[in-house]
Amino acid sequence: MRTFPKDFLWGASTSAYQVEGGWDQDGKEPSVQDIRDPFPNTTDFKVSVDHYNKYKEDIKLFKELGLKAYRFSIAWTRVLPYGKVNEAGLKFYDDLINELIANDIQPIPTVFHFDLPASLQENGGWGNRDTIDAFVDYCQLLFDRYGDRVTYWQTINEQNMLVFAGRVLDGGTATWKSIFQGNHHMLVAQAKAMKVYHEGNYVGKIGPAPNIACVYPKTEKPEDMLAAEYMSAFRNWLFLDAAVYGVYNHMAMRILKSIDAVPEITEEDRIVMKENTADFIAFNYYNSMTVSAPAETGSEQSKDQQSGFSIEGFFKSEKNEHLKTTEFANWPIDPTGLRVTANQIYDRYRLPLLITENGLGQEDTMTEDGKIHDQYRIDYLDAHIEQMRLSIEDGVEFLGYCPWSAIDLISTHEGFRKRYGFVYVNRDDFDLKDLSRHKKDSFFWFQNVIKNNGLD
Ligand code: BG6
């Protein structure tokens, strides 16, 4: 029988630019997502599912679903457009947070989820050291405004995917060198934000939200094992070691040297990172990775956030023959990998874990009587919940589980066809229809899971 802690946070997730719409409403500045060209045959982010205007209706559904927590992100561009405080933007998140609390749903905000203000990007984005201070000012504003009502803050969503799949996410063409300088600025910005938070004596906790995936060796060859360790260090531990221990992972640093991407790190950076670290770890899990020792081949970039990649001389991405894959993009489906991943993270850091994303993107169809039979999504989530439960039995401390996504939203680069939500939204990529909301089969299934505290 499944058991979960009594106060386990059964939640669900979204991010601002993928769900809100209202892209220029009430003084909002465009973000990098608004100014780039949409991917071929996909919609832009201008309307999305109009959560900005329909958040009350959506929270009513979240309440009916039984959510104990809602993980969402705040749009920097709403609250600080062009670096100026925007009361209308601040008020939106005040109202959202208050509405959640009034419905007994704990707000779990992410400070930054892939949507840098366009004006900062024009000044060099994360490559410009000044963005560190801009981020810290932004965080201070959020902590002061909402800190009394938030228990768990996440700093940056999937910083590692901004690095490895950044070209996909913002259409950039940067070199490894400039990418890892920007990455370093993000790590310092995160440490400084944690400093401000801890020194401000706000009531809650703060942590990072990377995408973490365990890495398997393709065979039992020692060289493949070493390759797996290298990929894990580069893809996973670089980001968590920095956030939790305040240092650069040594194996990741070896790769950075080899690809000529060691960033400039000042003494002050080292101190600020070392002294300001995370209280808990939020992470997103969709799939595992598999690698072998590199052959003579060169490096290969990641196609998207969940796909493998190769680094010459260290590891080569491989297909895992033992795993089925998703219809979209062929991501491996690996519930056991979640248990492996959770145990690895807990073993290294001994901090409580919160899953902030996990889910299946699939094309859903609404039947004539308005039903959405998404058994495939139920199967995916059910198998992952079971492995999370087993990792709790292993001894991992879990705070909660917030699958992706609470409601249909726009995929990062595959438009509206690829749906993740418990709630279906009636629109297509190029036809907004009536944006009406409909409960999928997975809605009723998850409602039951929550009602029974995980019991299937
Ligand atoms: C994560 C992101 O990488 O995966 C989300 O944090 C994203 O923003 C999710 O939507 C699923 O990926 P995709 O590409 O299918 O939208």
Residues whose N, C-alpha, C, O or C-beta is under 5 A from the ligand:
A	BS01	BG6	E158 Q305 G361 S411 T412 H413
